[in-house]
Amino acid sequence: MNYCFLDLETTGLEHEKDSILEVSFIVTDENLQEISRVDEIIIPEKTPLIPFVTQLTGITPELVEAEGKQWSDMKNEVISKIGDATIIGHNIDFDIRFLQENGVALEKNKRIDTHELARILLPGDESFSLEAITQRFDLSHEDAHRAMSDVKACIGLWPILLEKLKELPREAIPNFEAFFKQTDWEAGKLFLEFCGQKDASQFVKETEERVSKKELPEINDEELSALEQEHTTFVPIGNTGESVRWLTSVAKKSTKKTLIVAPELSFFPNISQVPTPSVLFDPERHLEFFEKRGTMNDLETTFWLQCAVRHWLGHRGVSFFNLYLHQRDYWREVCIESVEHPIFQDIIHEREQQKTLVCTPAAWAELVDLPLIKDRWLFVSETEVFAEKLLFAESTTASLQPFLEKTETQFFVAGFVREVIEKELGRAISTFPERILLRSGKNYTEFADALRTISESFEEVAQWLENPESNLVRWVSYFPATGALTFSSWKPENWRNLQQKFNEQQAILCLRHNGGESNAFCRVFLGRQEGVFLEKEELQLHGKIVIPTGLVSSKSPEFTPFCAQMIAKLAEERDEKNWVATGFSSLATLKNVGLLLKENPPKNCVVLGEKLAGGDTKMIGQLRLQKQATLLLQKIQSPELEDLPFTTFVIQKFPFAPPQPLLNHVESEWVKKSGEKYIFFNNWTVPTITARLSRAAGQFGNIETVIVIDPAETSTWGKTVLKNAFPHFHTIK
């Protein structure tokens, strides 16, 4: 068997419309002795070479003109030299798709993805990018964005992965022989040949524990005593890191058992977590996963092996399983389903003895009746997020996604979209997700019966489709890109019951908006108004807000290009000690601005961003290595960002959430009772926008300047948002 270690550079990510820019591969025998190679720059035939790709790869238009070859002149040589070799590479399917699109038939060639193997065999790693792995193993990878450099790095990685495979014992994989007979995954042959040949004690790499570089603040006895006497304390915050450390100090010094509720548990890395059953691994269901399948595809195979290895290492929580988005549906098939499960009960018993715990808002809502939760002093780190999670906590959702391959499901979705969604909308479905409320009291008997034929699991949904209760709020969401349809329902009395349970607990609530005298947001959405406001200036950010002149209307087609130009200009004015972070209203906007910045990148500045740099972990890893001015296009939350030299935060646009039927229902009910159209906007929308902005900027501990390029800052509500999000900033126009 020959191996072909292969990598391409391309002008974009879409194989159907973008061009091959560079093709490199080395064909070897099984002992990695070279047989032949190709390493050529290709003249783009479809989309052209843009400045961002030049900046990323170092391939300039001049280099293409001097050394580039026509693909038509190279194709036969590529086909001949690859031959029937097994193709190996990092995320190799990307490269294979481009080659197939350009006339290289590889259907008969076996493929092995080193990225898949790394996710299985390097369970302690934070990132599985080729750059991160080669850095860990000190492999030569001098030019990470040139194809031949990636090829050589992959060849260097290959024997390391085989060694890790030899160190992995066969008992780590249940039903070893039977499992690999059930999959056509080419790398399975490697497991059959090499797995378990060496001492397993060398296999494990412990994940490094993140420890904050900053000390916890001192909490004096008088302040602690005052806090412990109040049933509710409201604490305005802005600086996330300082707020996290202050809450941790209070919890540490108090004699009471405490529970911190936070949407991002990574901000409290040294405190034990309270999980929900669904984030825990069930080894019995894991076995059922492959037993109920005939032949497993590559995605199912790698997922199953990732789980097997991590379970063997003793991991139980989903955060250790390194799942991709497409694997989350698989996780639902291998997780614990009930609080009664022995594994969950063991964890709860273990946690009961600990003085301070942390959990997510969803976990609090699901487990609030457990003594472990309800008998503790509650610290809510992000009250606005908590309120939103509380509102949706009592909703139930059922998705048709797992059943889309069934013909009856496809007919059902098509009929429901045509007969219900489009009629309610009064128009045809667009390419964007659609969400609509179902009419109160209306029954959909014919669709209820059809749902039952798809799966027995839809019985509850079928019942409330055909027999809707008067107080039942129902809505559907349709996703045209995938064809998926979901049904959701919500009962207001369940929400109020949850509020009542919340009010029974003593709590410190951290607010990112100004509660004001009426404290309407907390009163309505948490049922909690009375309490003491504790002002602590050290928990806030301090600096200036700058409003540039000549802003473009956000409704203008020129707004996105204007934003890209403004952000690029701001980035070019910064240096290695003053980086720029940008906050976007949505991922779609981030991508649109990012694409324009790709075409005309700022000079002497690195541009990194979610969905542009390979994911959050990879992006943060790259940020740590930067020695020059850096622009971060971000929609993430991470404690790793606090100490980086970001001094400027750009608000591209105020972050409105997408339309949500449940919020529409709550708003309409509010208008009915009050008769005032804008009360919901002022008491829900403005506080949540304020909190999103404060949260996005607050994770950067060194922010000194906030620059607003959304002209909505001139509106009354826009001014309120800025004043509440950055109360210790002064405005400059």
SELUM-359902 format. One line per 2 residues: number of its first residue (from 1); their letters; for each residue x, y, z of C-alpha. Coordinates in Angstrom, 3 decimals. Layout:
% SELUM-359902
NUM> A> X,Y,Z  ...
This chain:
% SELUM-359902
1> MN> 0.000,0.000,0.000  1.208,3.501,-0.881
3> YC> 0.299,6.659,0.999  -0.339,10.058,-0.553
5> FL> 0.063,12.876,1.990  -1.811,15.750,0.388
7> DL> -2.796,19.373,0.940  -4.201,22.171,-1.202
9> ET> -4.360,25.918,-0.883  -7.480,27.463,-2.424
11> TG> -8.944,30.908,-3.101  -11.951,30.151,-0.875
13> LE> -13.833,27.445,0.988  -16.450,26.416,-1.608
15> HE> -15.227,23.691,-3.947  -17.949,24.390,-6.519
17> KD> -17.009,28.019,-7.111  -13.502,28.636,-5.713
19> SI> -10.158,27.814,-7.308  -7.233,25.561,-6.497
21> LE> -4.257,27.843,-5.802  -1.599,25.327,-4.836
23> VS> -1.398,21.530,-4.969  1.205,19.635,-2.985
25> FI> 1.581,15.983,-2.115  4.219,13.356,-1.417
27> VT> 3.571,9.724,-2.287  5.365,7.256,-0.005
29> DE> 5.453,3.561,0.704  4.259,2.160,4.038
31> NL> 7.638,2.998,5.579  7.235,6.651,4.529
33> QE> 9.977,6.393,1.920  9.246,8.914,-0.801
35> IS> 8.195,7.624,-4.214  7.146,10.845,-5.934
37> RV> 5.870,14.342,-5.243  4.057,17.347,-6.721
39> DE> 4.438,20.902,-5.419  3.023,23.515,-7.753
41> II> 1.249,26.860,-7.685  -1.880,26.838,-9.846
43> IP> -3.280,29.804,-11.752  -6.815,30.368,-10.341
45> EK> -9.508,29.581,-12.903  -12.648,30.547,-10.976
47> TP> -12.557,33.015,-8.095  -9.345,35.074,-8.176
49> LI> -6.575,35.439,-5.610  -7.596,38.080,-3.053
51> PF> -5.361,40.043,-0.628  -6.560,38.073,2.408
53> VT> -5.437,34.778,0.862  -2.134,36.394,-0.089
55> QL> -1.723,37.561,3.493  -2.626,34.100,4.792
57> TG> -0.500,31.994,2.439  2.206,34.343,1.203
59> IT> 1.249,33.501,-2.390  1.271,36.835,-4.231
61> PE> -0.113,37.672,-7.684  3.518,38.113,-8.811
63> LV> 4.363,34.612,-7.610  1.363,33.181,-9.442
65> EA> 2.387,34.999,-12.615  6.012,33.844,-12.344
67> EG> 5.518,30.225,-11.203  1.831,29.397,-11.690
69> KQ> 0.743,26.571,-13.962  -2.541,25.918,-15.683
71> WS> -4.573,23.213,-13.962  -5.224,21.570,-17.328
73> DM> -1.467,21.069,-17.670  -1.175,19.550,-14.192
75> KN> -4.276,17.381,-13.889  -2.979,14.239,-15.628
77> EV> 0.272,14.312,-13.658  -1.693,14.611,-10.398
79> IS> -3.927,11.683,-11.378  -0.968,9.537,-12.459
81> KI> 1.163,10.126,-9.372  -1.643,9.658,-6.841
83> GD> -2.699,6.445,-8.504  -4.446,4.102,-6.080
85> AT> -2.615,5.390,-2.988  -4.463,5.904,0.293
87> II> -4.872,9.681,0.638  -3.884,11.108,4.023
89> GH> -4.277,14.670,5.252  -5.695,16.975,7.899
91> NI> -9.410,17.556,7.166  -8.666,15.716,3.949
93> DF> -12.266,15.671,2.696  -11.950,19.403,1.974
95> DI> -9.031,18.759,-0.405  -10.638,15.695,-1.945
97> RF> -13.795,17.660,-2.792  -11.738,20.312,-4.615
99> LQ> -9.801,17.707,-6.593  -12.960,15.833,-7.557
101> EN> -14.629,19.083,-8.615  -11.627,19.692,-10.878
103> GV> -11.670,16.325,-12.629  -9.569,14.053,-10.393
105> AL> -11.613,10.904,-9.771  -10.781,9.690,-6.257
107> EK> -13.862,7.620,-5.457  -11.834,4.395,-5.373
109> NK> -9.017,5.799,-3.243  -9.107,5.109,0.463
111> RI> -8.789,8.179,2.713  -7.505,8.676,6.238
113> DT> -8.072,11.966,8.021  -5.341,12.783,10.563
115> HE> -7.730,15.291,12.136  -10.204,12.487,12.894
117> LA> -7.423,10.342,14.349  -6.130,13.245,16.447
119> RI> -9.572,13.841,17.968  -9.645,10.195,19.041
121> LL> -6.020,9.720,20.104  -5.168,13.113,21.650
123> PG> -8.046,13.551,24.126  -6.162,15.979,26.378
125> DE> -5.598,18.570,23.662  -7.526,21.843,23.471
127> SF> -7.173,22.185,19.698  -6.804,19.640,16.911
129> SL> -5.640,22.015,14.214  -2.451,20.960,12.445
131> EA> -0.699,24.100,13.713  -1.580,23.337,17.354
133> IT> -0.609,19.674,17.143  2.716,20.303,15.418
135> QR> 3.472,22.924,18.058  2.739,20.443,20.824
137> FD> 5.000,17.757,19.347  7.672,20.210,18.207
139> LS> 7.319,19.219,14.559  8.703,21.323,11.743
141> HE> 5.913,23.490,10.342  7.583,26.712,9.357
143> DA> 4.949,27.940,6.905  1.596,26.779,8.236
145> HR> -0.412,28.123,5.309  1.579,26.706,2.423
147> AM> 0.525,23.329,1.099  3.894,21.537,1.128
149> SD> 4.563,22.700,4.693  1.268,21.087,5.739
151> VK> 2.153,17.915,3.826  5.503,17.584,5.592
153> AC> 3.910,18.348,8.955  1.349,15.621,8.308
155> IG> 4.079,13.125,7.451  5.790,14.048,10.721
157> LW> 2.528,13.644,12.635  1.696,10.255,11.119
159> PI> 4.142,8.082,13.146  3.214,9.990,16.316
161> LL> -0.435,9.084,15.835  0.535,5.475,15.214
163> EK> 2.550,5.471,18.449  -0.435,6.872,20.348
165> LK> -2.536,4.131,18.779  -0.059,1.494,19.972
167> EL> -0.302,2.922,23.503  -4.117,2.753,23.485
169> PR> -5.274,-0.595,24.955  -7.895,-2.578,23.099
171> EA> -10.033,-2.721,26.230  -10.620,1.012,25.812
173> IP> -12.907,0.113,22.906  -15.852,-2.152,23.851
175> NF> -16.517,-5.130,21.569  -13.333,-4.299,19.689
177> EA> -13.457,-6.919,16.924  -17.211,-6.673,16.394
179> FF> -17.080,-2.900,16.183  -14.462,-2.705,13.436
181> KQ> -16.325,-5.302,11.397  -19.296,-2.949,11.401
183> TD> -17.557,0.020,9.772  -15.898,0.694,6.432
185> WE> -13.761,3.431,7.992  -10.321,2.968,6.439
187> AG> -8.441,3.956,9.604  -10.160,1.041,11.349
189> KL> -7.545,-1.243,9.786  -4.895,0.691,11.685
191> FL> -6.699,-0.009,14.956  -6.904,-3.708,14.159
193> EF> -3.186,-3.786,13.335  -1.602,-1.482,15.918
195> CG> -3.970,-0.839,18.848  -2.718,-2.091,22.204
197> QK> 0.848,-3.011,21.252  2.523,-0.874,23.949
199> DA> 2.233,0.176,27.593  -0.968,2.190,28.033
201> SQ> 0.480,4.348,30.825  2.080,6.586,28.181
203> FV> -1.200,7.264,26.393  -2.830,9.850,28.653
205> KE> -2.034,13.545,28.383  -3.581,15.493,31.233
207> TE> -5.397,18.682,30.342  -3.695,21.641,31.961
209> ER> -5.826,23.341,34.581  -6.353,27.011,33.861
211> VS> -5.493,29.172,36.846  -6.144,32.910,36.920
213> KK> -3.028,35.049,37.131  -4.872,37.568,39.301
215> EL> -5.465,37.183,43.023  -8.944,37.154,44.519
217> PE> -9.973,40.464,46.146  -10.254,40.741,49.901
219> IN> -13.781,40.677,51.328  -13.992,42.333,54.728
221> DE> -16.170,40.934,57.488  -18.491,43.959,57.525
223> EL> -19.278,43.681,53.807  -19.761,39.930,54.046
225> SA> -22.072,40.286,57.041  -24.184,42.852,55.185
227> LE> -24.448,40.580,52.149  -25.398,37.554,54.235
229> QE> -28.251,39.438,55.916  -29.973,40.511,52.669
231> HT> -32.379,38.223,50.857  -31.563,39.950,47.536
233> TF> -28.528,42.047,46.623  -28.255,43.671,43.185
235> VP> -24.672,44.333,42.045  -24.027,46.381,38.849
237> IG> -21.043,44.954,36.933  -19.056,45.668,33.759
239> NT> -15.633,44.029,34.075  -16.258,40.290,33.798
241> GE> -12.968,39.096,35.262  -13.173,41.329,38.324
243> SV> -16.825,40.377,38.883  -16.022,36.672,38.671
245> RW> -13.202,37.044,41.191  -15.382,39.097,43.555
247> LT> -18.185,36.485,43.523  -15.629,33.712,44.062
249> SV> -14.166,35.582,47.061  -17.579,36.069,48.656
251> AK> -18.372,32.375,48.171  -14.990,31.343,49.554
253> KS> -15.199,33.492,52.700  -18.860,32.870,53.512
255> TK> -19.768,30.119,55.948  -22.831,29.303,53.830
257> KT> -22.979,26.757,51.046  -23.128,28.672,47.770
259> LI> -24.117,28.040,44.170  -22.824,30.256,41.366
261> VA> -25.056,30.296,38.271  -23.179,31.302,35.122
263> PE> -23.840,30.806,31.385  -20.098,30.290,30.739
265> LS> -18.684,27.835,33.279  -15.159,28.344,31.926
267> FF> -15.004,31.583,33.943  -15.071,29.450,37.115
269> PN> -12.559,26.701,36.207  -11.604,25.686,39.740
271> IS> -15.124,25.200,41.099  -16.943,21.874,40.768
273> QV> -19.870,21.891,38.368  -23.412,20.618,38.781
275> PT> -24.277,18.874,35.491  -27.648,18.039,34.028
277> PS> -28.189,14.381,33.071  -28.035,15.183,29.349
279> VL> -24.407,16.336,29.530  -23.289,13.038,31.086
281> FD> -22.139,9.960,29.199  -24.059,6.692,29.497
283> PE> -21.835,3.707,28.587  -24.820,1.398,28.113
285> RH> -26.451,3.684,25.548  -23.036,4.047,23.906
287> LE> -23.034,0.318,23.207  -26.593,0.508,21.901
289> FF> -25.465,3.235,19.476  -23.567,0.810,17.280
291> EK> -25.590,-2.311,18.093  -28.743,-0.809,16.562
293> RG> -26.943,0.261,13.378  -26.053,-1.931,10.456
295> TM> -22.953,-0.344,8.975  -21.598,2.839,10.539
297> ND> -20.378,5.724,8.391  -17.134,7.610,9.052
299> LE> -18.799,10.351,11.141  -20.553,7.808,13.370
301> TT> -17.381,5.752,13.689  -15.120,8.583,14.791
303> FW> -17.753,9.874,17.226  -18.166,6.444,18.795
305> LQ> -14.404,5.998,19.180  -13.975,9.490,20.673
307> CA> -16.565,8.553,23.296  -15.030,5.133,23.973
309> VR> -11.545,6.520,24.583  -12.729,9.345,26.838
311> HW> -14.927,7.011,28.848  -11.939,4.694,29.327
313> LG> -10.015,7.695,30.655  -12.778,8.279,33.218
315> HR> -14.429,11.340,31.664  -18.171,11.698,32.130
317> GV> -19.082,15.227,31.012  -19.674,16.293,27.410
319> SF> -17.116,19.116,27.680  -14.342,16.490,27.623
321> FN> -15.631,14.775,24.476  -14.511,17.396,21.918
323> LY> -17.696,17.246,19.870  -18.258,18.955,16.552
325> LH> -21.639,20.575,15.901  -22.686,17.698,13.650
327> QR> -21.985,15.222,16.475  -24.441,16.758,18.935
329> DY> -27.344,14.744,17.541  -25.256,11.634,18.126
331> WR> -24.620,12.733,21.713  -28.368,12.619,22.411
333> EV> -28.138,8.890,21.746  -25.381,8.248,24.303
335> CI> -26.196,10.636,27.169  -28.014,9.979,30.433
337> ES> -31.757,10.500,30.187  -32.918,10.809,33.800
339> VE> -31.954,12.238,37.200  -32.646,8.744,38.546
341> HP> -29.673,7.277,36.700  -27.059,5.860,39.136
343> IF> -24.228,7.824,37.510  -26.071,11.100,38.028
345> QD> -27.021,10.181,41.570  -23.378,9.397,42.385
347> II> -22.302,12.824,41.121  -24.993,14.621,43.134
349> HE> -23.969,12.761,46.288  -20.341,13.658,45.633
351> RE> -21.170,17.364,45.079  -23.394,17.693,48.168
353> QQ> -20.347,17.833,50.428  -18.693,20.732,48.586
355> KT> -19.083,24.284,49.897  -19.205,26.085,46.526
357> LV> -20.584,24.778,43.245  -21.273,26.274,39.831
359> CT> -23.950,25.452,37.256  -25.586,26.888,34.153
361> PA> -29.003,28.618,34.227  -30.456,25.605,32.396
363> AW> -29.086,23.257,35.060  -30.544,25.402,37.847
365> AE> -33.990,25.384,36.200  -33.924,21.634,35.595
367> LV> -32.596,20.631,39.019  -33.986,23.357,41.298
369> DL> -36.015,20.874,43.362  -32.886,19.004,44.432
371> PL> -31.649,19.988,47.930  -28.209,20.388,46.370
373> IK> -29.597,23.379,44.428  -32.393,24.919,46.463
375> DR> -30.646,24.915,49.854  -27.754,27.149,48.770
377> WL> -27.048,30.883,48.633  -27.411,31.762,44.959
379> FV> -24.936,33.953,43.045  -26.202,34.832,39.545
381> SE> -23.261,36.103,37.495  -25.302,37.255,34.460
383> TE> -28.819,38.151,35.581  -30.139,39.182,32.156
385> VF> -28.975,35.908,30.600  -30.414,33.997,33.560
387> AE> -33.812,35.693,33.099  -33.874,34.766,29.413
389> KL> -32.922,31.152,30.143  -35.575,31.044,32.865
391> LF> -38.240,32.225,30.425  -37.410,29.461,27.956
393> AE> -36.586,26.785,30.530  -40.144,25.511,30.744
395> ST> -40.581,25.272,26.972  -40.462,21.837,25.347
397> TA> -39.139,21.225,21.854  -39.328,18.269,19.506
399> SL> -37.387,18.151,16.243  -37.967,16.195,13.069
401> QP> -34.253,16.443,12.211  -33.400,12.797,13.116
403> FL> -36.223,11.526,10.885  -35.623,13.572,7.730
405> EK> -34.480,10.546,5.728  -37.953,9.012,6.029
407> TE> -40.228,9.658,3.058  -43.231,10.245,5.331
409> TQ> -41.255,12.919,7.217  -40.430,14.752,3.990
411> FF> -44.108,14.720,2.947  -45.123,15.906,6.424
413> VA> -42.675,18.836,6.425  -43.656,19.896,2.903
415> GF> -47.351,19.798,3.803  -46.933,21.667,7.091
417> VR> -44.852,24.372,5.461  -47.408,24.803,2.667
419> EV> -50.626,24.522,4.676  -49.632,26.217,7.934
421> IE> -46.430,28.260,7.857  -46.838,29.911,4.443
423> KE> -50.518,30.637,5.086  -49.680,32.271,8.425
425> LG> -46.875,34.288,6.849  -48.944,35.229,3.805
427> RA> -45.967,34.544,1.541  -43.647,31.832,0.300
429> IS> -40.821,30.543,2.504  -37.537,32.454,2.152
431> TF> -34.039,30.989,2.479  -33.873,32.141,6.104
433> PE> -35.245,30.271,9.144  -38.922,30.942,9.797
435> RI> -40.554,30.936,13.239  -44.284,31.435,13.786
437> LL> -46.781,31.216,16.621  -49.582,28.723,16.102
439> RS> -52.995,30.238,16.635  -54.333,29.920,20.153
441> GK> -56.968,27.191,20.455  -56.671,26.012,16.825
443> NY> -56.291,22.253,16.370  -54.223,20.535,13.703
445> TE> -55.642,17.017,13.931  -54.511,15.853,10.485
447> FA> -50.918,16.801,11.247  -51.100,15.214,14.707
449> DA> -52.073,11.877,13.173  -49.308,12.142,10.587
451> LR> -46.729,12.847,13.310  -47.644,9.627,15.090
453> TI> -46.820,7.618,11.964  -43.293,9.078,11.900
455> SE> -42.388,8.133,15.475  -44.033,7.259,18.780
457> SF> -41.774,9.875,20.388  -44.024,12.615,18.953
459> EE> -47.099,11.558,20.943  -46.938,14.546,23.309
461> VA> -46.576,16.990,20.399  -49.450,15.305,18.585
463> QW> -51.676,15.739,21.639  -51.146,19.469,21.958
465> LE> -51.552,19.907,18.198  -54.995,18.309,18.263
467> NP> -56.158,19.326,21.761  -54.549,22.684,22.571
469> ES> -55.055,23.975,26.111  -56.198,27.581,26.379
471> NL> -53.003,28.687,28.137  -50.623,26.695,25.975
473> VR> -48.332,28.779,23.768  -47.181,26.866,20.685
475> WV> -44.772,27.744,17.905  -42.893,26.100,15.067
477> SY> -39.475,26.764,13.558  -38.510,25.786,10.027
479> FP> -34.945,25.739,8.686  -34.962,25.732,4.867
481> AT> -31.221,24.986,4.596  -31.657,21.563,6.225
483> GA> -35.402,20.975,5.870  -35.718,20.548,9.636
485> LT> -38.934,21.438,11.449  -39.256,21.820,15.233
487> FS> -42.329,22.174,17.455  -42.207,24.064,20.753
489> SW> -44.693,24.737,23.534  -44.727,26.794,26.748
491> KP> -47.043,27.228,29.708  -46.969,30.545,31.590
493> EN> -47.914,28.919,34.907  -44.815,26.695,34.730
495> WR> -42.683,29.808,34.240  -44.320,31.505,37.231
497> NL> -43.748,28.415,39.361  -40.078,28.528,38.453
499> QQ> -39.946,32.202,39.412  -41.473,31.340,42.770
501> KF> -38.810,28.728,43.429  -36.146,31.256,42.444
503> NE> -37.555,33.770,44.916  -37.299,31.308,47.764
505> QQ> -33.492,31.419,47.531  -31.264,34.112,48.977
507> AI> -29.392,35.631,46.027  -26.776,38.052,44.763
509> LC> -27.786,39.218,41.284  -25.151,40.796,39.034
511> LR> -26.808,43.280,36.651  -25.415,44.653,33.400
513> HN> -28.244,47.173,32.982  -29.462,49.930,35.273
515> GG> -32.339,48.452,37.232  -33.638,51.886,38.137
517> ES> -36.189,52.652,40.798  -38.838,50.324,39.396
519> NA> -36.367,47.545,38.596  -38.982,46.441,36.042
521> FC> -36.847,43.837,34.278  -36.194,41.854,37.461
523> RV> -39.739,42.399,38.730  -41.456,41.056,35.625
525> FL> -39.037,38.412,34.384  -37.699,37.143,37.697
527> GR> -40.569,38.104,40.004  -37.957,39.851,42.126
529> QE> -37.818,43.597,42.749  -36.988,44.411,46.367
531> GV> -33.406,44.367,47.501  -30.260,46.379,48.113
533> FL> -28.101,47.810,45.310  -24.396,47.412,46.078
535> EK> -22.263,49.766,43.977  -18.648,48.603,43.552
537> EE> -16.656,50.774,41.169  -13.850,48.211,40.835
539> LQ> -16.294,45.841,39.107  -16.798,48.319,36.244
541> LH> -14.792,49.178,33.134  -13.568,52.780,32.811
543> GK> -12.757,54.799,29.704  -14.282,56.818,26.882
545> IV> -16.953,56.301,24.222  -16.087,57.749,20.807
547> IP> -18.801,58.511,18.227  -17.173,59.106,14.791
549> TG> -18.687,61.611,12.373  -20.187,60.678,9.002
551> LV> -21.830,57.423,10.091  -23.857,55.542,7.443
553> SS> -27.425,54.405,8.065  -27.594,50.749,9.077
555> KS> -30.415,50.310,6.519  -28.202,51.515,3.666
557> PE> -26.533,48.956,1.348  -23.331,50.907,2.026
559> FT> -23.432,50.180,5.753  -21.505,46.889,5.676
561> PF> -18.726,48.227,3.369  -18.559,51.342,5.559
563> CA> -18.137,49.169,8.662  -15.361,47.138,7.011
565> QM> -13.514,50.318,5.985  -13.929,51.941,9.410
567> IA> -12.811,48.814,11.288  -9.802,48.370,8.977
569> KL> -8.798,52.019,9.506  -9.071,51.677,13.274
571> AE> -6.977,48.499,13.198  -4.256,50.140,11.101
573> ER> -3.944,52.926,13.685  -3.170,50.447,16.489
575> DE> 0.103,48.778,17.460  1.271,45.565,19.150
577> KN> 0.246,46.921,22.579  -3.200,48.160,21.549
579> WV> -5.412,45.601,19.849  -8.967,46.034,18.551
581> AT> -11.989,43.805,19.260  -15.293,44.208,17.463
583> GF> -18.794,43.289,18.570  -21.286,42.279,15.868
585> SS> -25.058,42.131,15.848  -25.013,38.620,14.342
587> LA> -22.735,35.956,12.921  -24.055,36.749,9.442
589> TL> -22.918,40.372,9.794  -19.559,39.213,11.148
591> KN> -19.067,36.991,8.100  -20.061,39.749,5.660
593> VG> -17.651,42.263,7.176  -15.027,39.542,7.453
595> LL> -15.255,38.753,3.742  -14.730,42.418,2.855
597> LK> -11.738,42.571,5.175  -10.371,39.455,3.476
599> EN> -10.405,41.294,0.167  -8.748,44.411,1.625
601> PP> -7.046,43.485,4.890  -5.717,46.259,7.152
603> KN> -1.999,46.892,6.771  0.424,45.552,9.378
605> CV> -2.385,43.908,11.315  -3.464,40.313,11.895
607> VL> -7.199,39.660,11.418  -8.750,36.821,13.408
609> GE> -12.390,35.968,13.923  -14.925,33.305,14.721
611> KL> -15.829,31.324,11.591  -12.792,32.886,9.911
613> AG> -9.935,31.246,11.791  -11.119,27.683,12.416
615> GD> -13.092,27.929,15.639  -12.800,29.507,19.078
617> TK> -10.034,27.340,20.542  -7.834,27.701,17.494
619> MI> -8.479,31.446,17.403  -7.523,31.938,21.056
621> GQ> -4.413,29.837,20.508  -3.422,32.098,17.633
623> LR> -4.135,35.211,19.691  -1.675,34.071,22.339
625> LQ> 1.072,33.912,19.710  0.528,37.354,18.170
627> KQ> 3.322,39.918,18.446  1.755,42.606,16.274
629> AT> -1.411,44.679,16.060  -4.428,42.368,16.046
631> LL> -8.051,42.796,15.010  -10.499,40.319,16.512
633> LQ> -13.922,39.836,14.908  -15.661,38.129,17.790
635> KI> -18.897,36.554,18.932  -17.426,34.452,21.735
637> QS> -17.083,34.473,25.510  -13.808,33.258,27.016
639> PE> -11.764,34.030,30.135  -8.658,33.626,27.943
641> LE> -9.322,37.069,26.444  -9.046,39.063,29.675
643> DL> -5.293,39.669,29.808  -4.684,40.145,26.076
645> PF> -3.855,43.766,25.048  -7.266,44.680,23.646
647> TT> -7.723,48.371,24.465  -10.400,49.281,21.871
649> FV> -13.857,47.759,21.454  -15.899,48.602,18.328
651> IQ> -19.689,48.350,18.382  -20.525,47.613,14.757
653> KF> -24.246,47.462,15.437  -26.434,47.118,18.491
655> PF> -27.074,43.374,18.994  -30.778,42.708,18.505
657> AP> -31.782,39.071,18.940  -33.617,37.394,16.009
659> PQ> -37.435,37.313,16.196  -38.723,34.739,18.691
661> PL> -42.388,33.657,18.818  -42.440,33.256,22.605
663> LN> -41.132,36.803,23.080  -43.712,38.031,20.557
665> HV> -46.413,36.341,22.622  -45.161,37.839,25.887
667> ES> -45.018,41.277,24.272  -48.557,41.051,22.913
669> EW> -49.869,39.969,26.327  -48.036,42.871,27.940
671> VK> -49.560,45.348,25.471  -53.041,43.929,26.119
673> KS> -52.682,44.462,29.862  -50.893,47.809,29.863
675> GE> -52.107,49.400,26.640  -48.592,50.769,26.137
677> KY> -46.803,49.609,23.011  -43.222,50.374,24.042
679> IF> -43.178,49.053,27.605  -41.899,45.633,26.500
681> FN> -39.198,47.270,24.373  -38.040,49.445,27.261
683> NW> -38.274,46.773,29.943  -36.979,43.741,28.026
685> TV> -35.293,44.696,24.753  -33.222,47.622,26.031
687> PT> -31.926,45.741,29.125  -30.988,42.641,27.090
689> IT> -29.226,44.721,24.397  -27.399,46.578,27.152
691> AR> -26.339,43.323,28.767  -25.125,41.799,25.485
693> LS> -22.909,44.822,24.798  -21.555,44.944,28.330
695> RA> -20.895,41.208,28.291  -19.089,41.308,24.934
697> AG> -16.812,44.176,25.997  -16.492,43.207,29.652
699> QF> -14.463,40.063,29.009  -11.579,42.256,27.761
701> GN> -10.022,43.522,30.960  -7.975,46.286,29.315
703> IE> -10.644,48.108,27.264  -10.156,51.889,27.433
705> TV> -12.053,53.075,24.356  -15.450,52.038,22.951
707> IV> -16.101,53.213,19.385  -19.707,53.182,18.130
709> ID> -20.291,53.040,14.352  -24.013,52.197,14.571
711> PA> -25.991,55.438,13.976  -28.683,54.089,16.314
713> ET> -26.602,55.648,19.098  -28.426,58.917,18.373
715> ST> -31.820,57.448,19.332  -33.155,57.780,22.859
717> WG> -32.957,54.052,23.474  -29.461,53.878,21.921
719> KT> -28.196,56.524,24.304  -29.796,54.640,27.192
721> VL> -28.083,51.421,26.137  -24.648,53.035,25.982
723> KN> -25.120,54.860,29.268  -26.173,51.649,31.036
725> AF> -23.628,49.360,29.382  -20.707,51.715,30.080
727> PH> -21.748,53.878,33.050  -18.157,54.844,33.904
729> FH> -17.258,55.992,30.372  -17.415,59.598,29.134
731> TI> -18.647,60.263,25.581  -16.625,62.078,22.894
733> K> -18.179,63.031,19.553
